[in-house]
Amino acid sequence: MADLLAEGRWFQNGLGVGDSGLLDRDLPIGTWVVPAEVRLRGDWLHYRWATRDRGPSRPQTDPGVLDGLLAATDDDEPDGEAVLDFARRWGVIEACPHGLPSSHHPARTSRTGPTCTRIPVRQDRTGMIDWMKEPLSAWQNLGQRARAALTVAASVHDQKPAPWRTWSDAAWDLPQSSGSETRFIAATERPALAAAVDTWLAIGGVGVEFVWSEDRPVLSLRPRSLVGAIALQLAYSTSRVDGLRLCFDCGRPYTPDRRPAPKRRSFCQECGLRAAQRQASRSYRQRKKDSEKEYTNG
């Protein structure tokens, strides 16, 4: 079972969202692709991106990826049905033969360059790969690494050292040590945690997306995959930031005092009510103009 004492320290040290008992924040992130079909075959998930009837879909943007991953990998052995339900809703890891996300770079720190390959099951009649697969152990590994990152963050915020094994799981690329009591010195723990979270973001392929929304451009965080979405949630949990929105007026990111409605325009503290009223007046004039134009042309 998961270490309940360690999980308690996450929330005691402010990694959760208020008193909700949850870790996922409301973030304005883009969406990624979910396979059209996912099946459980023993200790493996089999998936394909498209069927004759439908193609890949986009997941809901509601928070839940980090909490969901931890719940699905809560036991010492992966719960296949729980992982299957999660994968059908949120997507797959796209694991490679190393048991890591296939987007990982050999250096583990670069956002560019060669990546690994996914594991094929078979090819269709045209020679194209039809089904892919990934082991449940890869999911358990990802959940273990996410827990380690949260436990390390709680230790850093609490100014207490964490075991080397926990650091190794959190950072992906630190060597294992036979001395489980080996510690980082305090001066290196914060930059080491920052590097670990940045590695998560690199493996998840997190970037910035430029799009036009209504009459203005908007920048948003864009994970290329499920792993990227989990990495973003880890970044905000470990930094103890409750959430991020983009101000509709100035376009700068800000942390809201309370969770805004998902489809409603939000404004930073500096732009505030005046900007909201100005944007509302502008939208009203545009709607009125469009209505008059439609009436004239009709």
C-alpha positions in Angstrom: 0.0 0.0 0.0 1.0 3.6 -0.5 2.9 5.3 2.4 0.0 7.1 4.2 2.5 8.9 6.5 4.3 10.4 3.4 1.0 11.3 1.8 0.0 13.1 5.0 3.2 15.2 4.8 2.3 16.3 1.3 -0.8 18.1 2.6 0.8 19.2 5.8 3.4 21.0 3.8 0.9 22.7 1.5 1.2 20.6 -1.7 -2.5 20.1 -1.9 -5.3 22.4 -2.9 -6.5 24.0 0.3 -8.4 21.5 2.5 -9.8 19.5 -0.5 -7.4 16.6 0.0 -6.6 16.8 -3.7 -3.4 17.7 -5.6 -4.7 18.6 -9.1 -4.9 22.3 -9.8 -7.2 24.1 -12.3 -4.7 24.9 -15.0 -5.3 26.5 -18.5 -3.5 23.7 -20.3 -4.1 22.4 -23.8 -5.4 18.9 -24.4 -3.7 15.8 -25.7 -4.8 12.7 -27.6 -6.5 9.7 -26.1 -6.5 6.4 -28.1 -9.8 5.3 -29.7 -9.6 1.9 -28.0 -7.8 0.6 -24.9 -8.0 -3.0 -23.7 -6.5 -5.0 -20.8 -4.6 -8.1 -21.7 -3.0 -9.7 -18.7 -0.3 -7.5 -17.4 -0.4 -5.3 -20.5 -2.6 -2.5 -21.9 -3.2 -2.8 -25.6 -4.3 0.4 -27.4 -4.8 1.8 -30.9 -5.3 5.3 -32.0 -8.1 4.8 -34.5 -10.8 2.2 -35.4 -13.0 1.9 -38.4 -15.7 3.9 -36.6 -13.7 6.6 -34.8 -10.4 8.3 -34.3 -8.5 9.5 -31.2 -10.3 11.8 -28.9 -9.4 14.6 -26.5 -9.8 14.2 -22.7 -11.8 16.4 -20.5 -9.8 19.4 -19.2 -11.0 19.0 -15.6 -8.3 18.4 -13.0 -7.7 14.8 -12.1 -4.7 13.3 -13.9 -2.3 13.4 -10.9 -4.8 12.3 -8.3 -6.1 9.7 -10.7 -2.7 8.2 -11.4 -1.9 8.0 -7.7 -5.2 6.3 -7.0 -4.8 3.8 -9.9 -1.2 2.8 -8.7 -1.9 2.9 -5.0 -1.1 -0.8 -4.3 2.2 -2.6 -4.4 1.0 -4.3 -7.5 -0.8 -2.4 -10.3 -4.6 -2.7 -10.4 -5.2 -3.5 -14.0 -8.9 -2.5 -14.0 -8.1 0.8 -12.3 -5.4 1.6 -14.8 -7.6 0.6 -17.7 -10.4 3.0 -16.5 -7.8 5.8 -16.1 -6.3 5.1 -19.5 -9.6 5.1 -21.3 -10.5 8.5 -19.8 -7.1 10.3 -19.8 -4.9 8.4 -22.2 -1.8 6.1 -22.1 1.9 6.6 -21.2 3.1 5.5 -24.6 5.8 3.4 -22.9 8.9 2.2 -24.6 10.8 -1.1 -24.0 12.6 0.6 -21.1 9.4 0.9 -19.2 9.5 4.7 -19.5 7.5 7.2 -21.6 8.7 6.9 -25.2 9.2 10.6 -25.2 12.2 10.3 -22.9 15.5 11.4 -24.4 18.7 9.4 -23.6 20.1 12.4 -21.7 16.7 12.7 -19.8 17.0 16.5 -19.8 16.5 17.7 -23.4 13.2 18.7 -24.9 14.6 18.0 -28.4 16.5 15.3 -30.1 15.8 11.6 -30.6 13.2 9.8 -28.5 12.6 6.1 -27.9 9.9 4.0 -29.6 6.6 2.6 -28.5 6.0 -1.2 -28.3 4.0 -2.6 -31.3 1.7 -5.6 -31.0 0.9 -6.3 -34.6 0.6 -4.7 -38.1 -2.6 -4.4 -40.1 -3.0 -5.6 -43.7 -1.2 -2.5 -45.2 1.9 -3.1 -43.0 1.1 -0.2 -40.7 1.3 -0.8 -37.0 -2.3 -1.3 -35.7 -2.1 -2.0 -32.0 0.5 -0.8 -29.4 1.1 -2.1 -25.9 2.6 -1.1 -22.6 3.1 -3.0 -19.4 1.2 -2.2 -16.2 4.6 -2.1 -14.5 5.4 1.1 -16.5 2.3 2.6 -14.9 3.4 1.5 -11.4 6.8 3.0 -12.1 5.3 6.3 -13.1 3.1 6.4 -10.0 6.1 5.6 -7.8 8.1 8.4 -9.4 5.3 10.9 -8.9 5.0 9.9 -5.3 8.7 10.3 -4.8 8.7 13.8 -6.3 5.9 14.8 -3.9 7.6 13.3 -0.9 10.9 15.0 -1.8 9.1 18.4 -2.2 7.4 18.0 1.2 10.8 17.3 2.7 12.4 20.3 1.0 9.6 22.6 2.1 9.8 21.1 5.6 13.6 21.6 5.6 14.2 17.9 6.3 16.4 15.6 4.3 14.9 12.8 2.1 16.5 9.4 1.4 18.6 9.0 -1.6 16.3 6.2 -3.0 13.4 8.7 -2.9 15.5 11.3 -4.7 16.5 8.7 -7.3 12.9 7.8 -8.1 11.9 11.5 -8.3 14.8 12.6 -10.5 14.7 9.7 -13.0 18.5 9.5 -13.5 20.3 9.5 -10.2 22.1 6.2 -9.4 20.7 3.9 -6.7 22.7 3.7 -3.5 23.2 0.7 -1.3 23.3 3.2 1.7 19.6 4.1 2.1 20.5 6.7 4.6 22.6 8.8 2.2 21.3 12.4 2.1 21.8 15.4 -0.1 23.3 18.3 1.8 20.6 21.0 2.4 22.2 23.5 0.1 21.7 21.3 -3.0 18.1 20.0 -2.3 16.2 22.9 -3.8 18.1 23.1 -7.1 18.0 19.3 -7.3 14.2 19.3 -6.9 14.0 22.0 -9.5 16.1 19.9 -11.9 13.9 16.8 -11.1 10.7 18.6 -11.9 12.2 20.1 -15.1 13.1 16.6 -16.2 9.4 15.6 -15.7 8.4 18.6 -17.9 11.0 17.7 -20.5 9.9 14.0 -20.8 6.3 15.2 -20.9 7.1 17.6 -23.8 5.5 20.5 -22.1 5.6 23.7 -24.2 3.7 26.9 -24.8 1.0 27.1 -27.4 0.0 30.3 -29.3 -3.7 30.4 -30.4 -6.3 33.0 -31.3 -9.2 33.1 -28.9 -12.1 35.3 -30.1 -10.4 38.6 -31.1 -7.0 38.2 -29.5 -4.0 35.9 -29.2 -3.6 33.7 -26.1 -0.6 31.8 -24.8 -1.4 28.5 -23.0 0.6 25.7 -21.6 0.5 22.7 -23.8 1.5 19.1 -22.8 2.0 16.8 -25.7 0.8 13.8 -23.8 -0.7 12.5 -20.6 2.8 12.4 -19.0 3.1 16.1 -19.8 -0.2 16.9 -18.0 0.9 14.9 -15.0 4.3 16.7 -15.1 2.5 20.1 -15.0 0.4 19.1 -12.1 3.5 17.9 -10.3 5.2 21.2 -11.0 2.4 23.2 -9.4 2.0 20.9 -6.5 5.7 20.8 -5.6 5.9 24.6 -6.0 2.8 25.0 -3.8 1.1 27.3 -6.3 -2.7 26.8 -6.3 -3.3 27.4 -10.0 -2.6 29.4 -13.0 -4.8 31.5 -15.3 -4.0 33.8 -18.2 -5.4 37.3 -17.9 -7.8 38.0 -20.8 -6.8 41.6 -20.9 -3.0 41.7 -20.6 -2.3 38.1 -21.4 0.1 37.5 -18.5 -0.2 34.4 -16.3 -1.4 35.0 -12.7 -2.5 33.0 -9.7 -6.2 33.6 -8.9 -7.5 34.0 -5.4 -10.3 31.6 -6.1 -11.0 29.1 -8.9 -12.6 30.9 -11.9 -15.4 29.4 -14.0 -13.8 27.2 -16.7 -15.4 29.1 -19.7 -15.5 32.6 -18.2 -12.9 35.3 -18.9 -10.6 35.9 -16.0 -8.5 38.9 -15.2 -5.4 39.4 -13.0 -5.4 41.6 -9.9 -3.7 44.5 -11.8 -6.3 44.6 -14.6 -9.2 43.8 -12.4 -12.8 45.0 -12.6 -12.1 47.8 -15.0 -10.7 45.4 -17.6 -13.6 43.1 -17.2 -16.1 45.9 -17.7 -14.1 47.2 -20.7 -14.0 43.7 -22.3 -17.8 43.2 -21.6 -18.6 46.6 -23.3 -16.4 45.7 -26.3 -18.1 42.3 -26.7 -21.5 44.0 -26.5 -20.6 46.5 -29.2 -19.3 43.7 -31.4 -22.4 41.6 -30.9 -24.6 44.6 -31.7 -22.6 45.4 -34.8 -22.8 41.8 -36.0 -26.6 41.7 -35.4 -27.1 45.0 -37.4 -25.0 43.6 -40.2 -26.9 40.4 -40.3 -30.2 42.3 -40.3 -29.0 44.5 -43.2 -27.8 41.6 -45.3 -31.0 39.6 -44.5 
